[in-house]
Amino acid sequence: MIQFDKRLPVYEQIIDYVKKQIVSGEWELGRELPSRREFASQLQVNPNTVQRAFREMEEMGISTGNNVMSRVTDNPELIGQLKQEMLQEAIQIFADSIYPLHVSNEEVMEQLEQAMKRREGE
């Protein structure tokens, strides 16, 4: 499920996990989310941590629910925006990490295309 990184707040990692599940299509729009206690048990974390993650996701509009069963938003525009934000963040991290290598854009694109083809073949 989630391999927690001790350097980052757990609730943020839970939010990131849920975002990835949604934008990848693993969790469809309108899907009922597990209860906070159930999710905390699955993740083996404190229920208050999951509660904080759910509250943050509700504020972002990613999920709905307040003392009722939470659901993934059914707003496809919001999910599209979320996907674009996640893509931009990943690209910026990638660009920052390869900048010191002083490689050409052409070489980067060639290597990226090869890596994407390998992932598609998995």
C-alpha positions as a Markdown table, in Angstrom:
| # | Residue | x | y | z |
|---|---|---|---|---|
| 1 | Met | 0.0 | 0.0 | 0.0 |
| 2 | Ile | 2.1 | 3.0 | 1.2 |
| 3 | Gln | 5.7 | 2.9 | 2.2 |
| 4 | Phe | 5.9 | 5.8 | 4.6 |
| 5 | Asp | 8.9 | 8.1 | 4.4 |
| 6 | Lys | 9.9 | 9.2 | 7.9 |
| 7 | Arg | 11.1 | 12.6 | 6.6 |
| 8 | Leu | 7.6 | 13.7 | 5.4 |
| 9 | Pro | 4.4 | 14.1 | 7.4 |
| 10 | Val | 2.3 | 10.9 | 7.2 |
| 11 | Tyr | -0.9 | 12.8 | 6.5 |
| 12 | Glu | 0.7 | 14.4 | 3.4 |
| 13 | Gln | 1.8 | 11.0 | 2.2 |
| 14 | Ile | -1.7 | 9.7 | 2.6 |
| 15 | Ile | -3.1 | 12.6 | 0.6 |
| 16 | Asp | -0.5 | 11.9 | -2.1 |
| 17 | Tyr | -1.4 | 8.2 | -2.2 |
| 18 | Val | -5.1 | 9.0 | -2.6 |
| 19 | Lys | -4.3 | 11.6 | -5.3 |
| 20 | Lys | -2.3 | 9.0 | -7.2 |
| 21 | Gln | -5.1 | 6.4 | -6.9 |
| 22 | Ile | -7.6 | 8.9 | -8.3 |
| 23 | Val | -5.6 | 10.3 | -11.2 |
| 24 | Ser | -4.4 | 6.8 | -12.2 |
| 25 | Gly | -8.0 | 5.7 | -12.4 |
| 26 | Glu | -7.6 | 3.0 | -9.7 |
| 27 | Trp | -10.2 | 4.8 | -7.7 |
| 28 | Glu | -13.1 | 6.0 | -10.0 |
| 29 | Leu | -14.9 | 9.3 | -9.6 |
| 30 | Gly | -17.6 | 9.1 | -6.9 |
| 31 | Arg | -16.1 | 6.0 | -5.3 |
| 32 | Glu | -16.9 | 5.6 | -1.7 |
| 33 | Leu | -13.7 | 5.9 | 0.5 |
| 34 | Pro | -13.1 | 3.7 | 3.4 |
| 35 | Ser | -14.1 | 5.0 | 6.8 |
| 36 | Arg | -11.4 | 6.9 | 8.6 |
| 37 | Arg | -10.9 | 4.2 | 11.2 |
| 38 | Glu | -10.9 | 1.5 | 8.6 |
| 39 | Phe | -8.3 | 3.3 | 6.5 |
| 40 | Ala | -6.2 | 4.0 | 9.6 |
| 41 | Ser | -6.3 | 0.3 | 10.4 |
| 42 | Gln | -5.3 | -0.6 | 6.8 |
| 43 | Leu | -2.4 | 1.8 | 6.9 |
| 44 | Gln | -1.5 | 1.1 | 10.5 |
| 45 | Val | -1.5 | 4.7 | 11.5 |
| 46 | Asn | -3.3 | 6.8 | 14.1 |
| 47 | Pro | -6.9 | 7.6 | 13.1 |
| 48 | Asn | -6.3 | 11.3 | 13.8 |
| 49 | Thr | -3.7 | 11.2 | 11.1 |
| 50 | Val | -6.2 | 9.9 | 8.6 |
| 51 | Gln | -8.8 | 12.4 | 9.9 |
| 52 | Arg | -6.4 | 15.2 | 9.1 |
| 53 | Ala | -5.7 | 13.8 | 5.6 |
| 54 | Phe | -9.4 | 13.5 | 4.9 |
| 55 | Arg | -10.0 | 17.1 | 6.2 |
| 56 | Glu | -7.3 | 18.4 | 3.9 |
| 57 | Met | -8.6 | 16.5 | 0.9 |
| 58 | Glu | -12.1 | 17.8 | 1.6 |
| 59 | Glu | -10.7 | 21.4 | 1.6 |
| 60 | Met | -9.0 | 20.7 | -1.7 |
| 61 | Gly | -12.2 | 19.3 | -3.2 |
| 62 | Ile | -10.7 | 15.9 | -3.8 |
| 63 | Ser | -13.2 | 14.2 | -1.6 |
| 64 | Thr | -16.6 | 15.0 | -0.1 |
| 65 | Gly | -18.1 | 14.1 | 3.2 |
| 66 | Asn | -18.3 | 15.5 | 6.7 |
| 67 | Asn | -19.4 | 13.0 | 9.3 |
| 68 | Val | -20.8 | 10.9 | 6.5 |
| 69 | Met | -19.2 | 8.4 | 4.2 |
| 70 | Ser | -16.6 | 10.2 | 2.1 |
| 71 | Arg | -16.4 | 9.8 | -1.6 |
| 72 | Val | -13.9 | 10.8 | -4.3 |
| 73 | Thr | -15.1 | 13.9 | -6.1 |
| 74 | Asp | -17.2 | 13.3 | -9.2 |
| 75 | Asn | -15.8 | 16.5 | -10.8 |
| 76 | Pro | -13.6 | 15.4 | -13.8 |
| 77 | Glu | -12.3 | 18.9 | -14.3 |
| 78 | Leu | -10.9 | 18.9 | -10.8 |
| 79 | Ile | -9.2 | 15.6 | -11.4 |
| 80 | Gly | -7.8 | 16.8 | -14.7 |
| 81 | Gln | -6.4 | 19.8 | -12.9 |
| 82 | Leu | -5.0 | 17.6 | -10.1 |
| 83 | Lys | -3.3 | 15.4 | -12.8 |
| 84 | Gln | -1.7 | 18.4 | -14.4 |
| 85 | Glu | -0.4 | 19.7 | -11.1 |
| 86 | Met | 1.1 | 16.3 | -10.3 |
| 87 | Leu | 2.7 | 16.1 | -13.7 |
| 88 | Gln | 4.2 | 19.6 | -13.4 |
| 89 | Glu | 5.6 | 18.8 | -10.0 |
| 90 | Ala | 7.1 | 15.5 | -11.2 |
| 91 | Ile | 8.7 | 17.3 | -14.2 |
| 92 | Gln | 10.1 | 20.0 | -12.1 |
| 93 | Ile | 11.7 | 17.5 | -9.7 |
| 94 | Phe | 13.1 | 15.6 | -12.7 |
| 95 | Ala | 14.4 | 18.7 | -14.3 |
| 96 | Asp | 16.1 | 19.9 | -11.1 |
| 97 | Ser | 17.7 | 16.5 | -10.6 |
| 98 | Ile | 19.2 | 16.2 | -14.1 |
| 99 | Tyr | 20.2 | 19.9 | -14.6 |
| 100 | Pro | 23.7 | 19.3 | -13.1 |
| 101 | Leu | 24.3 | 16.6 | -15.8 |
| 102 | His | 24.5 | 19.2 | -18.6 |
| 103 | Val | 22.7 | 17.0 | -21.1 |
| 104 | Ser | 20.9 | 18.3 | -24.2 |
| 105 | Asn | 17.2 | 18.4 | -24.4 |
| 106 | Glu | 17.3 | 15.9 | -27.3 |
| 107 | Glu | 19.2 | 13.4 | -25.1 |
| 108 | Val | 16.8 | 13.9 | -22.2 |
| 109 | Met | 13.8 | 13.4 | -24.5 |
| 110 | Glu | 15.3 | 10.2 | -26.1 |
| 111 | Gln | 16.1 | 8.7 | -22.7 |
| 112 | Leu | 12.6 | 9.7 | -21.4 |
| 113 | Glu | 10.9 | 8.1 | -24.3 |
| 114 | Gln | 12.9 | 4.9 | -23.8 |
| 115 | Ala | 12.0 | 4.8 | -20.1 |
| 116 | Met | 8.3 | 5.4 | -20.9 |
| 117 | Lys | 8.4 | 2.5 | -23.4 |
| 118 | Arg | 10.0 | 0.2 | -20.8 |
| 119 | Arg | 7.3 | 1.1 | -18.3 |
| 120 | Glu | 4.5 | 0.4 | -20.9 |
| 121 | Gly | 6.1 | -3.0 | -21.5 |
| 122 | Glu | 5.9 | -4.0 | -17.8 |
